[in-house]
Amino acid sequence: MGDTGPVEGRGEQIQQAEREAARRRILAQAEAERIPAEETTRAVPDRRWRRGQP
């Protein structure tokens, strides 16, 4: 019974490290794909395509 404690603790440590690594990968990917707010807010609506429609 005393032997299972450290083994479970080590497994939990490994899982925690894997979760942290996955979290960092996801954040890095999100940062790489991020579009700055300036680029999304400076666009002006273009409604010229409606001119030829009834």
NORWO-V528340 format. One record per run of one state. SS is the DSSP state (h for helix, s for strand, l for the rest). FROM is the first residue (numbers start at 0). TO is the last residue. If there is no record, write none. Layout:
ss={SS/SS}
from={FROM/FROM}
to={TO/TO}
//
This chain:
ss={l/h/l/h/l/h/l}
from={0/1/33/36/41/47/50}
to={0/32/35/40/46/49/53}
//
